[in-house]
Amino acid sequence: MAVAAGRPTGQIQPENPLTAGLERLPVAPTTLVIFGATGDLARRKLLPALYNLAHEGALPERFHLVGVSRKEKAHEDYRAECEEAIRRFSRRKPDEQVLTSLLANVKYIPGTFDQDSVYAELGRVIDDFEKAAGVPLNRAFYLSTAPGFFPVIVEALGRSQLARHENAQVRLIIEKPFGTTLEEARELNRRVLSIFQETQVFRIDHYLGKETVQNMMAFRFANGMFEPLWNRNFIDSVQITAAEDLGIGARADYYDHAGALRDLIQNHMLQLLCHVAMEPPVSFTAEEVRNEKVKVLQAIPQPTAEEIPEMSMRAQYAAGHSGGEDVPGYLEEEGVPEDSNTETYAALRVEVENWRWAGVPFYLRTGKRLARKVTEIAVTLKPVPHLAFSQDGSLGVQPNQLVLTLQPNEGVSLRLGAKIPGTRMIIRPVNMEFLYGTAFLSQSPEAYERLITDAMRGDATLFTRNDEVEAQWRICDPIVSAWTQAPGPLAIYESGSQGPKEADGLLRDGDRWRAI
C-alpha cells in the first residue's frame, strides 16, 4: 500500500529560503501496530499524526497500520473510526486522496492483551503484509495503553516470537508513565529488557518532539552569542513552567493516583532541564546526547528528608473563575475523593552540582487551573552592575532574559534594555521575538509526528534511555514518599490565579516567579 502521498496537487506553496534543507530522511517499509488503538491518545494524537506524515510524503512507500484493542469490531468499522478521528483532530483539513490511501488497508485485531491468540493473529496479519510487499517490513509496536499492560504486552510479544525478525528491525514504543516509583521503573525496565534490547526500546516523552525543545540545542551550540554565557558566571537562574488553565476533566481515575509531580515534573520538566543544562555532546547521535543528559540528572543531588520541605511544595486548586466561567475546586471534580490529598500544583528548586551550574537555582513549577496555558523556559542572566540609569520614570536596567516558549505559540524571545525616545536617558525592557509560524510560513509539526517518524527510523535521540528514567525517579521518588507519609494539609490556590503564595518560599531573595 503506497501512502506516501505528498501535498495535494493544485496548491502553490510560497517560496521561503529558510525552508531549504527541511527534507525528511527516508523511512524503511514498516508495519506499525498500535496497542490501545481505540483509546483517547490514538484518536487525538497518533492517527492525526500519521495522516499529517502521509500528507507530507513522510511515511514510507510501503506502510501498514494495525490496531489492537479489546473492543470487538470489524476492519471496516475501525477504518471509519480512524477517518472520524483524523477529520476531527488533524491540524490540517484532510485531503480525500491522501486519507483514502492511508486507510485503505488498515487492519483491526480485537482481544485482551494477555490472549496468545491475539498475537498469533497479529503475526499472521503482519506476515501477509510482508508477502504482499515482497520485501521485509520493519515492525514497530506502539504501547498506547494503561501502564499496567506494558509488561503484559511485552512478555506476550516475546512468547509469540514477535520481538525479533531475521531480516528487519523490530521496535517497541512505550508511552509514559514509565513506572510510578523508582522501584516500579526498575522492575519495568528489567521486564522490558529481558525481551527487547535497549536499542529496540523507544520511551516516549512527547515534550521532546516539540520544535522549541529540539531548537534549544541549536540556540545553544550553533550560536556564538549564547554558548559563552551559558554558565554560572553569567546566568542567575532558570525557571521552567508548565501551566494549564484547565482542570482534570475526565481523568480523575488517573490523575488522583498520579498528581502533578508524577504527571509532569518527573518526566517532561526534568527532560527540559536536561536540555538547558547539558554539556555539548561529542556528536549529535542518540547515545552521545543521552549520555550528556544522564550526567545532568546525576549531578542533581537526591533530596534528603530534611531538604524536601525547603526545596519542594505542593498545592490543590479551589473553586474560582477560569475561562470566563465559575469552575469547581479539585475536591468537587467528578470522581475525586472528598478527602484527596493529591496535588494539582507542584514546584521544586533544584541545583545541578557541576562546574558549569554550581550555585544556579533551577525552578520548576506545574499546575492545573492556573491563569493561562503556557509552557516555557526562562533563562535569566545576571544584572549588569552599572546603576546610572535610575532616573525618574525609568525602570532601570533589568536583567536580560531569554524565554523559549513551547506552547501555545512556539518561539523564542530575548528581553533587552533600550532607551525610549526623548531627551532623557529612560530605560525600558523591550523584546526581540522569533516565532516558528512566522519565520517558516507553516505550522510546526505536532510532537508525535516527529517522534513516530524517528521511532520508525530507529533514531532514539528524542527518546528516554533506561538510565535516564531511573535517574529522574531517583530525584522525585523521595519527594513522592515524603508527601505520601506526611499527607496534609495542602496549600490552596484559587482557580484562574497565579498559583499558591506558598510557592514564593522556594525562591532566593530577590527572585520571583514569572507571571503566568
Disulfide bonds with the S-S distance in Angstrom:
none
